[in-house]
Amino acid sequence: MRSDKRGSVNPGLLKAGGVVLAVLIVGATGVVLYHDRQTQAAYQEWARAENKKVFDQATQQRLSDQQLLSLERQLNDSFYQRLQDKLPVRVLVVGDGYGAGMGASQAARSWAQRLKASLAMKYGVTVELTNVSLSEQNGGFGAWASLRQQPDGAATAMLAEMVGDGRVEVSKDGTISAEGWNNTMSHAFRKDEYDLAIVSLGMTDDPSQFPTWYEAVLRGLREKYRQCSVISLLSSQALTSPELGFADENTETLRTISKQYHADVVNVGMEMLDPEGAGKGATTSEIAQKAVAMAAGSGADGAVASATEEADDADGQVKAAQAAIQKYTVEGLYLNDAGQGFLADTLQKFIDQKVANAQGYTADEVPLLDPAVEALDEFHYIPVAGLNRLNDYTYALGKNQMRLADDSADDGIVRHSEHVAGDFFRGIVGVDYMLASGDNDLYIATGDGTKPFGRITANNPYSSSTRSVVPVNDHFSADRDGNLIISFGTKEQAAGLQGILFGGDLELPAALDDFKTVAYVGPTDENGKRLPLDEDGRIAEAAAETALEATKATEKPGRTGDKQKPGTAGQTGAANLAGGAAGKAQAGSDKSGEAEGAAQSGDAAQSTNGAGTDRTKGSKTSDGTDKPKSEQAADKNHSAASTEAGTAASSTAAESTTEADKPHGTIPGVVEIPADDPRETSEGKHVLTEEERLAILDRIKTSEAANG
């Protein structure tokens, strides 16, 4: 039987096919596995990328929240909160010699510089310090003028603009929302702002004038800077040496005004003499009073010497207070180096307490205690570069120069006024100048130089010049009075002029009206003929040409190099202010309505600061308006002309002398105010004479020089 081979399969082929099939299956599986792995890797990469995006977004959000919080703090934090939040701070010191650090052997050892360093070290922040305090006898007026010369902070105006156009929101409690702000904007917002002001005044201010100037300073700080905390220093002199100044008499006024303006008071004397009482919040101390009494040599209460335990304890406290006076002060007046460190430490502790409590800023509206202070919101300062130099002794400020211009004008004039462009300056006139060593005499006239306005005589007992910013007189009106002519006794004094300032129409002490007038101050030609000024304060062109022709006509051939210097013919300087014989005689015939003799004027000039004096008598016209200062001065100097005429021969001789031969800083005929009459307070206690006070100051200067 034949077999059918078609149905049979070669076993080898079957084996080969199985192998191929297995390979295919394995390959397919590998491909699948590979693809799966690739997909899984891609997924993981994608997942990681997505997770990173989410993480980055969350991180960015957290960063934005931190930035917003930082911006919000920069916009809203008070001085104490800024220290707590590690933000940079700016500190302003404004005041008198106590604020300037008088008594320190060098500037770096003053209390303000030490406080700056200690704040920066403790809180790890940048501390910017500006001290505009004026030394020597400067007080509230100088502090007001110095403060007003500082640029206004940018925050208030910038915030008003941004709120007005809807870019910024402010909550009911005054908190500024940080939404929409950035670092550039916040930097602009902080321009010229201060976070803390430390005010040191009261030592040299007469109690009758102190309230006005102290409120003007605290009001100015609140107006100029949006969130400026204030510390009022009550100087140690109020307790350590009350007879050397006015700090003790100004204490209650300082407290009252400080409370009104939300300023904290630091009583340095209490902290120094009775730290336990100060720590309990006491404002007066029997211990301090007894210590001062013993230091003054007047002894103490008999109880101090008692053998009882209580008296022994009191005796120990008094002795400790006496030791503090010796350790920290120069004869109880200004602080020595140790005292400067003590004050810096005292302020540091005070600030630390405020920081710990996160003390905020009270932004309430503050009503004026004295409505008259509002007049001092007006302020104009014209630097010496803006005045016309007429000769070596004399400057002029033209009527047209004393009117409000566009605030954007880049003329170097500092203005702070609500009046509109074109308005003339009016009110207080003050002077900023360097007192030369020795006697100084400054005389101001208005109009054509024959109308007296004010006169300041002062003595600088030191060998170096010192800055003085003082009021000259009140009720000036450029529109009515015209040009302002400022003349000095010597070239050196004239060279020290820094600027002229104007304030609102505020009443000043009557003593400023009691001065000896002269016939004329201003420019003259070679022959002594007066040269008129135009309303720009310059010598009129026609007068200048006439003077030039007259000079040429009197010159001798070959002698042009010997031309007489201006001012030696009785027109300028000391001789100019005294006037020539002819001018004096003419002044005597021109004066009318004069009611007081030179002796009476001298008596009036001896009054201290015009406290309680009625300034309205004789200063008003029949219709009740203010008389010009020239008429008021004429009413008070009946015998001035005869006195000057009597000295004509001597002044004529002085006219031919050299500058070195002239009395330094003294104008012939000046009514000097005696410096040897002690001031009596309402309690009848003796106050050091000017000579005694200056002797102490001189010892301070000597000590500084020795330690420097």
C-alpha positions as CSV (number, residue, x, y, z in Angstrom):
1,M,0.0,0.0,0.0
2,R,1.3,3.4,-1.0
3,S,1.7,6.1,1.6
4,D,0.5,9.8,1.2
5,K,3.6,12.0,1.8
6,R,1.7,15.3,1.2
7,G,0.2,15.2,4.7
8,S,3.5,14.7,6.4
9,V,5.6,17.7,7.8
10,N,9.3,17.7,8.1
11,P,10.2,17.8,11.8
12,G,13.1,20.1,11.2
13,L,10.9,22.7,9.6
14,L,8.5,22.5,12.5
15,K,11.4,23.1,14.9
16,A,12.6,26.1,12.8
17,G,9.2,27.5,12.7
18,G,8.8,27.2,16.4
19,V,12.0,29.0,16.9
20,V,11.0,31.9,14.6
21,L,7.7,32.1,16.3
22,A,9.3,32.3,19.7
23,V,11.6,35.0,18.5
24,L,8.8,37.0,17.1
25,I,6.8,36.7,20.3
26,V,9.8,37.7,22.4
27,G,10.6,40.6,20.0
28,A,7.1,41.8,20.1
29,T,7.0,41.5,23.8
30,G,10.3,43.4,24.0
31,V,9.0,46.1,21.7
32,V,5.9,46.4,23.8
33,L,8.0,46.6,27.0
34,Y,10.4,49.1,25.5
35,H,7.6,51.3,24.3
36,D,6.0,51.1,27.7
37,R,9.2,52.1,29.4
38,Q,9.6,55.0,27.0
39,T,6.1,56.1,27.7
40,Q,6.6,55.8,31.4
41,A,9.8,57.9,31.3
42,A,8.1,60.5,29.3
43,Y,5.2,60.6,31.7
44,Q,7.5,60.9,34.6
45,E,9.3,63.8,32.9
46,W,6.1,65.4,32.2
47,A,4.9,64.9,35.7
48,R,8.1,66.3,37.1
49,A,7.7,69.4,34.8
50,E,4.1,69.8,35.9
51,N,5.0,69.5,39.5
52,K,7.8,72.1,39.1
53,K,5.4,74.5,37.6
54,V,3.0,74.1,40.5
55,F,5.9,74.4,42.9
56,D,7.3,77.5,41.2
57,Q,3.9,79.1,41.1
58,A,3.4,78.5,44.8
59,T,6.9,79.8,45.6
60,Q,6.3,82.9,43.5
61,Q,3.0,83.5,45.3
62,R,4.7,83.2,48.7
63,L,7.4,85.6,47.4
64,S,4.8,88.1,46.3
65,D,3.1,87.9,49.7
66,Q,6.4,88.6,51.4
67,Q,7.1,91.5,49.1
68,L,3.6,93.0,49.7
69,L,4.1,92.7,53.4
70,S,7.5,94.4,53.2
71,L,6.0,97.2,51.1
72,E,3.2,97.6,53.5
73,R,5.6,97.9,56.4
74,Q,7.7,100.5,54.5
75,L,4.6,102.6,53.8
76,N,3.0,102.4,57.2
77,D,5.5,101.6,59.9
78,S,6.3,104.2,62.6
79,F,9.9,104.8,63.7
80,Y,9.7,102.2,66.4
81,Q,8.0,99.6,64.2
82,R,10.6,100.1,61.5
83,L,13.3,99.2,64.0
84,Q,11.3,96.1,64.9
85,D,10.9,95.1,61.3
86,K,14.6,95.8,60.5
87,L,13.9,98.7,58.1
88,P,16.2,101.7,57.6
89,V,15.4,104.8,59.6
90,R,16.0,108.5,59.4
91,V,16.5,110.8,62.5
92,L,16.3,114.6,62.6
93,V,17.7,116.6,65.6
94,V,16.6,120.2,65.8
95,G,17.3,122.6,68.7
96,D,19.9,124.6,70.6
97,G,23.4,124.1,71.9
98,Y,22.2,121.1,74.0
99,G,20.9,119.4,70.9
100,A,24.1,120.3,69.0
101,G,26.2,118.5,71.6
102,M,28.0,121.5,73.2
103,G,30.4,120.2,75.8
104,A,31.5,117.2,73.8
105,S,35.3,117.2,73.1
106,Q,34.6,116.3,69.5
107,A,31.6,115.8,67.2
108,A,31.9,112.0,67.2
109,R,31.4,112.0,70.9
110,S,28.1,114.0,70.9
111,W,25.0,112.2,72.1
112,A,23.4,112.3,68.7
113,Q,26.3,110.5,67.0
114,R,26.5,108.0,69.8
115,L,22.8,107.3,69.5
116,K,23.0,106.8,65.8
117,A,25.8,104.2,66.3
118,S,24.0,102.3,69.1
119,L,20.7,102.1,67.2
120,A,22.5,100.8,64.1
121,M,24.4,98.2,66.1
122,K,21.5,96.9,68.2
123,Y,18.9,96.7,65.4
124,G,21.1,96.0,62.5
125,V,19.7,98.7,60.4
126,T,20.9,101.7,58.4
127,V,20.4,104.9,60.5
128,E,20.6,108.3,58.7
129,L,21.1,111.3,61.1
130,T,20.7,115.0,60.3
131,N,21.4,117.5,63.1
132,V,20.3,121.1,62.3
133,S,20.7,122.3,65.9
134,L,22.4,125.7,66.4
135,S,24.9,126.2,69.2
136,E,25.6,129.1,71.5
137,Q,22.6,131.4,72.2
138,N,20.4,130.3,69.4
139,G,17.0,129.1,70.5
140,G,13.4,128.6,69.2
141,F,13.6,131.1,66.4
142,G,16.7,129.6,65.0
143,A,15.2,126.1,65.3
144,W,12.1,127.2,63.5
145,A,14.2,128.7,60.7
146,S,16.4,125.7,60.4
147,L,13.5,123.3,60.2
148,R,11.7,125.4,57.6
149,Q,14.8,125.3,55.4
150,Q,14.6,121.5,55.3
151,P,12.7,120.2,52.2
152,D,9.2,118.8,52.8
153,G,8.9,115.1,52.8
154,A,7.4,113.6,49.6
155,A,4.9,111.2,51.2
156,T,1.9,113.5,51.9
157,A,1.8,115.1,48.4
158,M,2.5,111.8,46.6
159,L,-0.2,109.9,48.6
160,A,-2.8,112.6,48.0
161,E,-2.1,112.4,44.2
162,M,-2.3,108.7,44.1
163,V,-5.4,108.5,46.1
164,G,-7.0,111.2,44.0
165,D,-6.5,109.3,40.7
166,G,-7.5,105.9,42.3
167,R,-4.2,104.2,42.1
168,V,-4.0,103.7,45.9
169,E,-6.4,102.8,48.6
170,V,-6.2,103.9,52.2
171,S,-8.3,102.3,55.0
172,K,-10.2,104.2,57.6
173,D,-7.5,103.8,60.1
174,G,-5.0,105.4,57.7
175,T,-3.3,102.2,56.6
176,I,-2.0,102.3,53.0
177,S,-2.7,99.2,50.8
178,A,0.5,97.9,49.2
179,E,-1.4,96.7,46.1
180,G,-0.1,98.5,43.0
181,W,3.1,99.7,44.7
182,N,6.7,98.7,43.8
183,N,10.1,99.3,45.3
184,T,10.7,102.3,43.0
185,M,7.5,104.0,44.1
186,S,8.1,103.2,47.8
187,H,11.6,104.8,47.4
188,A,10.1,107.9,46.0
189,F,7.5,107.9,48.8
190,R,10.3,108.0,51.4
191,K,12.2,110.9,49.8
192,D,13.1,113.6,52.4
193,E,11.0,111.9,55.1
194,Y,12.1,111.5,58.7
195,D,10.9,108.8,61.0
196,L,12.0,110.4,64.3
197,A,12.7,114.0,65.4
198,I,14.4,114.8,68.7
199,V,13.7,118.4,69.7
200,S,16.0,120.1,72.3
201,L,14.9,123.7,73.2
202,G,14.1,125.8,76.3
203,M,17.6,126.6,77.7
204,T,18.0,129.9,76.0
205,D,14.4,130.9,75.2
206,D,12.8,133.6,77.2
207,P,9.6,132.2,78.8
208,S,7.5,134.9,77.2
209,Q,8.5,133.7,73.7
210,F,9.1,130.0,74.2
211,P,5.5,128.8,73.7
212,T,5.3,130.4,70.2
213,W,8.5,129.0,68.8
214,Y,8.2,125.6,70.5
215,E,4.7,125.1,69.0
216,A,5.9,126.4,65.7
217,V,8.6,123.7,65.6
218,L,6.4,120.8,66.6
219,R,3.7,122.0,64.2
220,G,6.3,122.2,61.5
221,L,7.5,118.7,62.0
222,R,3.9,117.4,61.8
223,E,3.2,119.3,58.6
224,K,6.5,118.5,56.8
225,Y,6.8,114.8,57.5
226,R,3.9,112.3,57.3
227,Q,4.8,109.9,60.1
228,C,7.5,111.5,62.2
229,S,7.5,110.5,65.8
230,V,8.8,113.2,68.2
231,I,10.9,113.1,71.4
232,S,11.0,116.3,73.4
233,L,14.2,116.7,75.4
234,L,13.9,118.5,78.7
235,S,17.6,119.3,79.3
236,S,19.4,118.4,82.5
237,Q,20.0,122.1,83.0
238,A,16.5,122.5,84.4
239,L,17.6,120.6,87.4
240,T,21.4,120.6,87.5
241,S,21.8,124.4,87.1
242,P,18.4,126.2,86.9
243,E,20.1,129.6,87.5
244,L,22.1,129.3,84.2
245,G,19.1,129.4,81.8
246,F,15.4,129.1,81.3
247,A,14.9,125.3,81.0
248,D,13.3,125.1,84.5
249,E,10.8,128.0,83.7
250,N,9.9,126.5,80.4
251,T,9.3,123.0,81.7
252,E,5.5,123.1,82.1
253,T,5.1,124.8,78.7
254,L,7.3,122.1,77.1
255,R,5.2,119.4,78.6
256,T,1.9,121.0,77.6
257,I,2.8,121.6,74.0
258,S,4.4,118.1,73.7
259,K,1.3,116.5,74.9
260,Q,-0.8,118.4,72.4
261,Y,1.4,117.2,69.5
262,H,1.7,113.6,70.7
263,A,5.4,114.1,71.5
264,D,7.1,112.0,74.2
265,V,9.1,113.9,76.9
266,V,12.4,112.6,78.2
267,N,13.4,114.4,81.4
268,V,17.2,114.2,81.2
269,G,17.7,115.8,84.6
270,M,15.4,113.4,86.4
271,E,17.0,110.4,84.7
272,M,20.4,111.7,85.8
273,L,19.7,112.8,89.4
274,D,16.8,110.6,90.4
275,P,16.6,107.5,88.1
276,E,14.4,105.6,90.5
277,G,11.8,108.4,90.5
278,A,12.1,108.7,86.7
279,G,11.5,105.0,86.4
280,K,8.3,105.4,88.3
281,G,7.1,108.2,86.0
282,A,7.8,111.1,88.4
283,T,8.3,114.5,86.9
284,T,9.7,116.3,89.9
285,S,12.2,115.2,92.5
286,E,13.0,116.4,96.0
287,I,16.2,114.5,95.8
288,A,17.2,116.5,92.7
289,Q,16.3,119.8,94.2
290,K,18.3,119.0,97.4
291,A,21.3,117.9,95.3
292,V,21.2,121.2,93.3
293,A,20.9,123.2,96.5
294,M,23.9,121.4,98.0
295,A,25.9,121.7,94.8
296,A,25.2,125.5,94.8
297,G,26.6,125.7,98.4
298,S,23.2,126.5,100.0
299,G,23.1,123.3,102.0
300,A,20.3,120.9,102.3
301,D,17.4,120.3,104.6
302,G,18.4,119.5,108.2
303,A,16.7,116.1,107.8
304,V,19.5,115.1,105.4
305,A,22.0,115.3,108.2
306,S,19.7,113.4,110.6
307,A,20.9,110.2,112.1
308,T,17.7,108.3,111.3
309,E,17.8,105.5,108.8
310,E,15.4,107.4,106.4
311,A,17.5,110.5,106.5
312,D,20.7,108.5,105.9
313,D,19.1,107.0,102.9
314,A,18.1,110.4,101.6
315,D,21.6,111.7,102.3
316,G,23.0,108.9,100.2
317,Q,20.6,109.7,97.3
318,V,21.5,113.4,97.4
319,K,25.2,112.6,97.4
320,A,24.7,110.3,94.5
321,A,22.9,113.0,92.6
322,Q,25.6,115.5,93.4
323,A,28.2,113.0,92.0
324,A,26.1,112.7,88.9
325,I,26.2,116.4,88.3
326,Q,30.0,116.4,88.7
327,K,30.4,113.3,86.5
328,Y,28.1,114.2,83.6
329,T,28.1,118.0,83.2
330,V,30.3,121.1,82.9
331,E,29.4,123.0,86.0
332,G,25.8,121.8,85.7
333,L,25.3,123.4,82.3
334,Y,26.2,121.4,79.1
335,L,27.0,117.7,79.0
336,N,30.6,116.6,79.0
337,D,31.8,113.5,77.2
338,A,30.4,111.2,79.9
339,G,27.2,113.2,79.9
340,Q,26.8,112.8,76.1
341,G,27.2,109.1,76.5
342,F,24.6,109.1,79.4
343,L,22.1,110.9,77.2
344,A,22.6,108.6,74.3
345,D,22.1,105.6,76.6
346,T,19.0,107.1,78.2
347,L,17.4,107.7,74.7
348,Q,18.4,104.2,73.6
349,K,16.6,102.7,76.6
350,F,13.6,104.8,76.0
351,I,13.4,103.8,72.3
352,D,13.9,100.1,73.2
353,Q,10.8,100.2,75.3
354,K,8.8,101.8,72.5
355,V,10.1,99.2,70.0
356,A,9.1,96.4,72.4
357,N,5.6,97.7,72.4
358,A,5.6,98.3,68.7
359,Q,4.6,101.9,69.3
360,G,2.7,103.3,66.3
361,Y,2.2,106.8,65.1
362,T,-0.8,109.0,66.1
363,A,-2.0,110.7,63.0
364,D,-4.9,112.7,64.6
365,E,-5.5,116.3,63.5
366,V,-3.9,118.6,66.1
367,P,-5.6,121.9,66.8
368,L,-3.4,124.9,67.5
369,L,-2.8,125.9,71.1
370,D,-1.9,129.5,70.0
371,P,-3.7,130.5,66.8
372,A,-1.0,133.2,66.1
373,V,1.5,130.4,65.4
374,E,-0.3,129.7,62.1
375,A,1.4,132.8,60.8
376,L,4.7,131.0,61.0
377,D,3.6,128.6,58.3
378,E,4.8,131.3,55.9
379,F,8.6,131.2,55.5
380,H,11.0,132.6,52.9
381,Y,14.7,132.3,53.0
382,I,17.0,134.2,50.6
383,P,20.6,133.1,50.7
384,V,23.3,135.7,50.5
385,A,24.0,134.9,46.8
386,G,20.5,136.3,46.1
387,L,21.3,139.7,47.6
388,N,22.9,142.6,45.9
389,R,26.4,143.5,47.4
390,L,26.6,147.3,47.3
391,N,30.0,147.6,48.9
392,D,32.2,145.9,51.5
393,Y,29.7,146.6,54.3
394,T,26.3,146.7,52.8
395,Y,23.8,144.5,51.0
396,A,20.4,145.3,49.5
397,L,17.3,143.3,48.8
398,G,15.1,145.0,46.2
399,K,11.4,145.3,46.5
400,N,10.9,143.2,43.4
401,Q,13.1,140.5,44.9
402,M,10.7,140.2,47.8
403,R,7.7,138.8,46.1
404,L,6.4,135.3,45.6
405,A,7.5,133.7,42.3
406,D,6.7,130.3,40.8
407,D,7.6,127.5,43.3
408,S,9.4,125.7,40.4
409,A,11.8,128.6,39.9
410,D,15.4,127.4,40.4
411,D,16.6,130.5,42.2
412,G,17.9,129.0,45.5
413,I,15.1,130.7,47.5
414,V,13.4,128.4,50.0
415,R,9.6,129.2,50.2
416,H,6.9,127.8,52.3
417,S,3.7,129.9,51.9
418,E,0.1,129.6,50.9
419,H,0.2,133.0,49.2
420,V,0.1,133.2,45.4
421,A,2.7,134.3,42.9
422,G,3.2,138.0,42.9
423,D,2.4,138.6,46.6
424,F,5.0,140.7,48.5
425,F,6.8,139.4,51.5
426,R,5.6,140.8,54.8
427,G,5.9,140.1,58.5
428,I,9.0,139.0,60.5
429,V,12.5,139.7,59.1
430,G,15.3,137.7,60.5
431,V,19.0,137.3,59.7
432,D,21.3,134.3,59.4
433,Y,24.9,135.4,59.9
434,M,28.2,134.5,61.4
435,L,29.2,136.5,64.5
436,A,32.7,137.7,64.2
437,S,34.9,137.6,67.3
438,G,34.2,140.6,69.5
439,D,31.4,143.2,69.2
440,N,29.0,142.9,66.2
441,D,26.6,145.4,64.9
442,L,23.9,144.9,62.2
443,Y,21.6,147.6,61.1
444,I,18.7,147.3,58.7
445,A,16.9,150.2,57.0
446,T,14.1,150.2,54.4
447,G,13.3,152.3,51.3
448,D,16.0,154.7,50.4
449,G,18.2,153.8,53.4
450,T,16.9,156.6,55.7
451,K,14.0,154.6,57.3
452,P,15.2,152.6,60.2
453,F,13.8,149.0,60.7
454,G,16.0,147.2,63.2
455,R,19.3,146.8,64.8
456,I,21.1,143.8,66.4
457,T,24.2,144.3,68.6
458,A,25.9,141.2,69.9
459,N,29.2,140.1,71.4
460,N,31.0,136.9,70.5
461,P,33.6,136.2,73.3
462,Y,35.3,133.5,71.3
463,S,38.2,133.7,68.9
464,S,36.3,131.9,66.2
465,S,33.0,133.0,64.5
466,T,29.7,131.5,65.6
467,R,26.5,131.2,63.7
468,S,23.5,133.3,64.8
469,V,19.9,133.1,63.5
470,V,17.8,135.8,65.1
471,P,14.8,138.0,64.4
472,V,15.4,141.7,63.6
473,N,11.9,143.0,63.8
474,D,8.3,142.5,62.7
475,H,5.5,144.1,60.7
476,F,7.6,144.5,57.5
477,S,5.9,144.9,54.2
478,A,7.9,144.9,51.0
479,D,4.9,146.5,49.2
480,R,4.8,149.4,51.6
481,D,8.4,149.7,52.8
482,G,10.3,148.9,49.6
483,N,13.9,147.9,49.5
484,L,15.7,146.3,52.5
485,I,19.2,147.5,53.1
486,I,21.5,145.6,55.5
487,S,24.7,147.1,56.8
488,F,27.4,145.8,59.1
489,G,30.0,147.5,61.3
490,T,33.0,145.9,59.6
491,K,34.0,144.1,56.5
492,E,34.5,140.9,58.4
493,Q,31.0,141.0,59.8
494,A,29.5,141.7,56.4
495,A,31.4,138.7,55.0
496,G,29.7,136.5,57.5
497,L,26.1,137.1,56.2
498,Q,24.4,133.8,55.2
499,G,20.9,134.9,54.3
500,I,17.8,136.9,55.1
501,L,14.6,135.2,56.2
502,F,10.9,136.2,56.4
503,G,8.1,134.8,58.4
504,G,4.4,135.6,58.8
505,D,3.1,138.7,60.6
506,L,3.7,137.7,64.2
507,E,4.2,140.1,67.1
508,L,7.7,140.1,68.4
509,P,9.1,141.5,71.7
510,A,8.9,145.3,72.1
511,A,12.6,145.4,72.9
512,L,13.4,145.0,69.2
513,D,11.9,148.4,68.6
514,D,14.4,150.1,71.1
515,F,17.5,150.8,69.0
516,K,19.6,153.8,68.1
517,T,18.9,155.0,64.6
518,V,21.3,156.5,62.1
519,A,20.7,159.0,59.3
520,Y,21.4,156.8,56.3
521,V,22.8,153.5,55.3
522,G,23.5,152.7,51.6
523,P,25.9,153.4,48.7
524,T,27.4,156.8,48.1
525,D,29.7,158.2,45.4
526,E,33.3,159.4,46.0
527,N,32.0,162.7,47.2
528,G,29.6,161.3,49.8
529,K,26.5,161.8,47.7
530,R,23.9,159.2,48.2
531,L,23.2,156.8,45.3
532,P,19.6,155.9,44.9
533,L,18.6,152.2,44.4
534,D,16.0,150.9,42.0
535,E,13.3,148.4,43.0
536,D,15.6,145.5,42.1
537,G,18.0,146.6,44.9
538,R,20.6,147.9,42.5
539,I,22.2,151.3,42.1
540,A,20.0,153.2,39.6
541,E,21.7,153.4,36.2
542,A,21.5,157.2,35.9
543,A,23.0,157.6,39.4
544,A,25.8,155.2,38.6
545,E,26.7,157.1,35.4
546,T,26.7,160.4,37.3
547,A,28.9,159.0,40.0
548,L,31.3,157.7,37.4
549,E,31.6,161.1,35.6
550,A,32.1,162.8,39.0
551,T,34.9,160.4,39.9
552,K,36.6,160.9,36.5
553,A,36.4,164.7,37.0
554,T,38.0,164.6,40.4
555,E,40.8,162.3,39.5
556,K,44.3,163.9,39.2
557,P,46.6,163.0,36.3
558,G,49.1,160.4,37.2
559,R,47.2,159.5,40.5
560,T,44.7,157.0,39.2
561,G,46.2,154.3,41.3
562,D,45.5,156.3,44.5
563,K,41.8,156.5,44.0
564,Q,40.0,156.7,47.4
565,K,38.4,153.4,48.4
566,P,34.6,153.3,48.9
567,G,33.5,153.9,52.4
568,T,36.3,156.1,53.7
569,A,34.4,159.3,53.3
570,G,31.8,158.4,55.8
571,Q,29.4,156.5,53.6
572,T,29.9,152.9,54.6
573,G,30.9,150.7,57.5
574,A,31.1,152.1,61.0
575,A,31.6,155.6,59.7
576,N,28.7,155.2,57.3
577,L,26.3,154.0,60.0
578,A,27.3,156.9,62.2
579,G,26.9,159.3,59.4
580,G,28.9,162.4,58.5
581,A,28.4,165.7,60.4
582,A,26.3,167.1,57.6
583,G,24.1,164.0,57.5
584,K,23.7,164.1,61.3
585,A,22.7,167.7,61.3
586,Q,20.2,167.1,58.5
587,A,18.8,164.1,60.3
588,G,18.2,166.3,63.3
589,S,16.3,168.9,61.3
590,D,14.3,166.3,59.4
591,K,12.9,164.3,62.4
592,S,9.5,165.2,63.7
593,G,7.1,163.9,66.3
594,E,10.0,162.7,68.5
595,A,9.0,162.1,72.1
596,E,11.8,160.3,73.8
597,G,15.4,161.3,74.6
598,A,18.5,159.3,74.1
599,A,18.7,158.5,77.8
600,Q,15.1,157.2,77.6
601,S,16.0,155.1,74.6
602,G,18.9,153.7,76.5
603,D,16.6,152.9,79.5
604,A,14.2,151.2,77.1
605,A,17.0,149.2,75.6
606,Q,17.9,147.8,79.0
607,S,14.6,145.9,79.2
608,T,15.1,142.2,78.8
609,N,12.8,140.8,76.2
610,G,9.8,143.0,76.3
611,A,7.7,140.5,78.3
612,G,4.4,142.1,79.3
613,T,5.2,145.3,77.4
614,D,2.4,146.9,75.5
615,R,3.6,147.2,71.9
616,T,0.5,148.8,70.5
617,K,1.1,152.2,72.1
618,G,2.6,154.5,69.6
619,S,2.8,151.8,66.9
620,K,-0.5,152.5,65.3
621,T,-1.7,155.3,63.0
622,S,-5.0,157.2,63.5
623,D,-6.9,154.7,61.5
624,G,-5.6,151.8,63.5
625,T,-3.1,150.4,61.0
626,D,0.5,149.6,61.7
627,K,2.9,152.4,61.3
628,P,6.0,151.7,59.3
629,K,9.0,150.9,61.5
630,S,10.7,154.1,60.4
631,E,8.0,156.2,61.9
632,Q,7.9,154.1,65.1
633,A,11.7,154.4,65.5
634,A,11.5,158.2,64.9
635,D,8.9,158.4,67.7
636,K,11.4,156.8,70.1
637,N,14.6,158.7,69.3
638,H,14.0,162.4,69.9
639,S,17.6,163.3,70.8
640,A,19.3,160.9,68.5
641,A,20.2,163.6,66.0
642,S,21.6,165.9,68.7
643,T,23.6,163.1,70.1
644,E,25.0,162.3,66.7
645,A,25.7,165.9,65.9
646,G,27.6,166.2,69.2
647,T,29.9,163.4,68.0
648,A,30.3,164.8,64.5
649,A,33.9,165.9,65.0
650,S,35.0,162.5,66.4
651,S,33.2,160.5,63.7
652,T,34.6,162.8,61.0
653,A,38.1,162.0,62.3
654,A,37.2,158.3,62.3
655,E,36.2,158.6,58.7
656,S,39.8,159.1,57.7
657,T,41.2,156.2,59.7
658,T,41.9,152.8,58.3
659,E,39.7,149.8,59.0
660,A,42.1,148.6,61.6
661,D,41.7,151.8,63.6
662,K,38.0,151.6,63.7
663,P,36.3,150.1,66.9
664,H,35.8,146.4,66.0
665,G,32.2,145.7,65.4
666,T,31.0,148.9,67.1
667,I,29.1,151.8,65.5
668,P,29.5,155.1,67.3
669,G,26.4,156.2,69.2
670,V,25.0,152.7,69.7
671,V,22.9,152.2,72.8
672,E,24.5,149.3,74.6
673,I,22.4,147.0,76.8
674,P,24.2,146.5,80.1
675,A,25.2,142.9,80.6
676,D,25.8,143.0,84.4
677,D,22.2,143.2,85.5
678,P,21.1,139.8,86.8
679,R,17.7,138.5,85.6
680,E,15.2,138.1,88.4
681,T,12.5,135.4,88.1
682,S,9.1,135.5,89.6
683,E,10.5,133.6,92.6
684,G,13.1,136.3,93.0
685,K,16.0,133.9,92.6
686,H,19.3,135.2,91.2
687,V,20.2,134.3,87.7
688,L,23.8,134.5,86.4
689,T,24.8,137.6,84.7
690,E,25.8,137.5,81.0
691,E,29.4,137.8,82.0
692,E,29.2,134.9,84.5
693,R,27.4,132.7,81.9
694,L,30.0,133.5,79.2
695,A,32.8,132.7,81.7
696,I,31.3,129.2,82.1
697,L,30.9,128.8,78.3
698,D,34.5,129.9,77.9
699,R,35.6,127.2,80.2
700,I,33.6,124.7,78.2
701,K,35.4,125.9,75.0
702,T,38.8,125.7,76.7
703,S,38.0,122.2,77.9
704,E,37.0,121.2,74.3
705,A,40.2,122.6,72.9
706,A,42.3,120.8,75.5
707,N,40.6,117.5,74.8
708,G,40.5,117.9,71.1
